[in-house]
Amino acid sequence: MHVVIMGCGRVGSTLARSLEERNHTVSVIDSEPDSFRRLGPGFNGDKVTGYGFDQEVLEKAGIRRADAFAAVSSGDNSNIIAARVARETFGIDQVVARIYDPGRAEVYQRLGITTVATVKWTADQVLRRLLPVGAEPDFRDPSGTIRVDQVPAPAAWAGHPTIDFQMQSRSRIAWIDRLGEGMLPTRDSVIQEGDLLHLVMREENAAEAYQVIHHGPEEG
């Protein structure tokens, strides 16, 4: 992919390096040339000085061959204008805009522009870490039917097969974080102490699932 990023702050520079590490080509736009220092000496992409809603600047950044565009500057208005230009003028389907105001983010989401409401996202992340496990899922699908939760493996389940855990809790283990690495469970996998389980379950089954999780396995 070729990705054009507007904004070379902490988010934009991190995103640019991450994309390049995944072998994508990247062009970064920023109105302040000094901002490009955040990219580091190893960055091989294009650095374009200007505003991301300026069509000539976008052309220099290779917008016509781009597969995606991200507007992650510090200004809501600039991000939205640039995102709309990329989508409506240049026909880029994959467009993401960083928005600080959650209310405005919802409006632009309806226009087909994927938005990341920074304040809301941060608040949600803090909220999930303040509330008891299971009180608030990591993800809930738009219909509210399916949720994804991350649950530290209960001591009572250590040493038991993941397949037993899934059957009794009526959930599915999407993956397990174990010793700093992600792993996909197989039929032979066993839960270990210290595992972080990422569970997929139906919202209507969540209360029953957590009861089983905390109670421990039914033997036999």
For each residue, the residues with C-beta under 8 A, 3 or more apart:
1: 19 24 25 67 68
2: 24 25 26 27 62 65 66 67
3: 19 24 25 26 27 66 67 68 69 70
4: 26 27 29 52 58 61 62 63 66 68 69 70 86
5: 8 12 15 16 26 27 28 29 69 70 72
6: 12 29 30 51 52 53 69 70 71 72 73 78 79 82
7: 11 12 29 30 52 70 71 72 73 74 79 98
8: 5 12 13 16 28 29 30 32 35 36 38 39 47
9: 12 13 35 38 72 73 74
10: 13 14 38
11: 7 14 15 72 98
12: 5 6 7 8 9 15 16 28 30 38 70 72 73
13: 8 9 10 16 17 28 35 38 39 40
14: 10 11 17 18
15: 5 11 12 18 19 70 72
16: 5 8 12 13 19 20 26 28 39 43 45
17: 13 14 20 21 39 40 43
18: 14 15 21 22
19: 1 3 15 16 22 24 26
20: 16 17 23 24 25 26 43 44 45
21: 17 18
22: 18 19
23: 20
24: 1 2 3 19 20
25: 1 2 3 20 45 62
26: 2 3 4 5 16 19 20 43 45 46
27: 2 3 4 5 45 46 47 48 61 62 66
28: 5 8 12 13 16 36 39 45 46 47 48 61
29: 4 5 6 7 8 48 49 50 51 52 57 58 61
30: 6 7 8 12 33 35 36 47 48 49 73
31: 49 50 51
32: 8 35 49
33: 30 36 47 49
34: 37
35: 8 9 13 30 32 38
36: 8 28 30 33 39 47
37: 34 40
38: 8 9 10 12 13 35
39: 8 13 16 17 28 36 43 45 47
40: 13 17 37 43
41:
42:
43: 16 17 20 26 39 40 47
44: 20
45: 16 20 25 26 27 28 39
46: 26 27 28 60 61 62
47: 8 27 28 30 33 36 39 43
48: 27 28 29 30 57 60 61
49: 29 30 31 32 33
50: 29 31 54 56 57 60
51: 6 29 31 54 57 78 82
52: 4 6 7 29 57 58 71 73 78 82 85
53: 6 58 78 81 82 85
54: 50 51 57 58
55: 58 59 85 89
56: 50 59 60
57: 29 48 50 51 52 54 60 61
58: 4 29 52 53 54 55 61 63 82 85 86 90
59: 55 56 62 63 64
60: 46 48 50 56 57
61: 4 27 28 29 46 48 57 58 66
62: 2 4 25 27 46 59 65 66
63: 4 58 59 66 69 86 90 92
64: 59 90
65: 2 62
66: 2 3 4 27 61 62 63 69 86 90 92
67: 1 2 3 92 94
68: 1 3 4 92 94 95 96
69: 3 4 5 6 63 66 82 83 86 87 90 92 94 95 96
70: 3 4 5 6 7 12 15 95 96 97 98
71: 6 7 52 78 79 80 82 83 86 95 96 97 98
72: 5 6 7 9 11 12 15 79 96 97 98
73: 6 7 9 12 30 52 78 79 82 98
74: 7 9
75: 78 79
76: 79 80 99 100 101 104
77: 80 81
78: 6 51 52 53 71 73 75 81 82
79: 6 7 71 72 73 75 76 82 83 97 98 99
80: 71 76 77 83 84 97 99 104 108 113
81: 53 77 78 84 85
82: 6 51 52 53 58 69 71 73 78 79 85 86 97
83: 69 71 79 80 86 87 95 96 97 108 113
84: 80 81 87 88 111 113
85: 52 53 55 58 81 82 88 89 90
86: 4 58 63 66 69 71 82 83 89 90 92 95
87: 69 83 84 90 91 92 93 95 112 113
88: 84 85 91
89: 55 85 86
90: 58 63 64 66 69 85 86 87
91: 87 88
92: 63 66 67 68 69 86 87 95
93: 87
94: 67 68 69
95: 68 69 70 71 83 86 87 92 113 114
96: 68 69 70 71 72 83 113 114 115 116
97: 70 71 72 79 80 82 83 108 113 114 115 116
98: 7 11 70 71 72 73 79 115 116 118
99: 76 79 80 102 104 105 108 115 116 117 118
100: 76 117 118 119
101: 76 104 105 117 119
102: 99 105 106 117 119 120
103: 106 107
104: 76 80 99 101 107 108
105: 99 101 102 108 109 115 116 117 120
106: 102 103 109 110 115
107: 103 104 110 111
108: 80 83 97 99 104 105 111 113 115
109: 105 106 113 114 115
110: 106 107
111: 84 107 108
112: 87
113: 80 83 84 87 95 96 97 108 109
114: 95 96 97 109
115: 96 97 98 99 105 106 108 109
116: 96 97 98 99 105 121
117: 99 100 101 102 105 120 121
118: 98 99 100 121 122
119: 100 101 102 122 123
120: 102 105 117 123 124
121: 116 117 118 124 125
122: 118 119 125 126
123: 119 120 126 127
124: 120 121 127 128 136
125: 121 122 128 129
126: 122 123 129 130
127: 123 124 130 131 136
128: 124 125 131 136 138
129: 125 126
130: 126 127
131: 127 128 135 136
132: 135
133: 149 151 152 210
134: 149 151 206 210
135: 131 132
136: 124 127 128 131
137: 140 147 148 149 206
138: 128 147 148 149 150 198
139: 147 148
140: 137 144 146 147 148 203
141: 144 145 146 147
142:
143: 146
144: 140 141 203
145: 141 202 203 204
146: 140 141 143 200 201 202 203
147: 137 138 139 140 141 200 201 202 203 206
148: 137 138 139 140 174 198 199 200
149: 133 134 137 138 198 199 201 206
150: 138 177 196 197 198 199
151: 133 134 154 196 197 199 213
152: 133 195 196 197
153: 157 158 191 192 193 194 195 196 197
154: 151 157 158 213 214 216
155: 158 193
156: 214 215 216 217
157: 153 154 160 165 191 213 216 217
158: 153 154 155 191 192 193
159: 190 191 192
160: 157 164 165 190 191 217
161: 164 165 187 188 189 190 191
162: 165 166 173 176 185 189 190 191
163: 166 167 187 189
164: 160 161 167 168 217
165: 157 160 161 162 168 169 171 173 191 197 213 217
166: 162 163 169 170 171 172 173
167: 163 164 170
168: 164 165 212 217 218
169: 165 166 199 201 209 212 213
170: 166 167 201 202 205 208 209 212
171: 165 166 199 200 201 205 209
172: 166 199 200 201
173: 162 165 166 176 185 197 198 199 200
174: 148 198 199 200
175: 182 183 184 185 198
176: 162 173 182 183 184 185 189 191 195 196 197 198
177: 150 180 181 182 195 196 198
178: 181 182 183 192 194 195 196
179: 194
180: 177
181: 177 178
182: 175 176 177 178
183: 175 176 178 189
184: 175 176
185: 162 173 175 176 189
186: 189
187: 161 163
188: 161
189: 161 162 163 176 183 185 186
190: 159 160 161 162
191: 153 157 158 159 160 161 162 165 176 195 197
192: 153 158 159 178 195
193: 153 155 158
194: 153 178 179
195: 152 153 176 177 178 191 192
196: 150 151 152 153 176 177 178
197: 150 151 152 153 165 173 176 191
198: 138 148 149 150 173 174 175 176 177
199: 148 149 150 151 169 171 172 173 174 209
200: 146 147 148 171 172 173 174
201: 146 147 149 169 170 171 172 205 206 209
202: 145 146 147 170 205 206
203: 140 144 145 146 147 206
204: 145
205: 170 171 201 202 208 209
206: 134 137 147 149 201 202 203 209 210
207: 210 211
208: 170 205 211 212
209: 169 170 171 199 201 205 206 212 213
210: 133 134 206 207 213 214
211: 207 208 214 215
212: 168 169 170 208 209 215
213: 151 154 157 165 169 209 210
214: 154 156 210 211
215: 156 211 212
216: 154 156 157
217: 156 157 160 164 165 168
218: 168
219:
220:
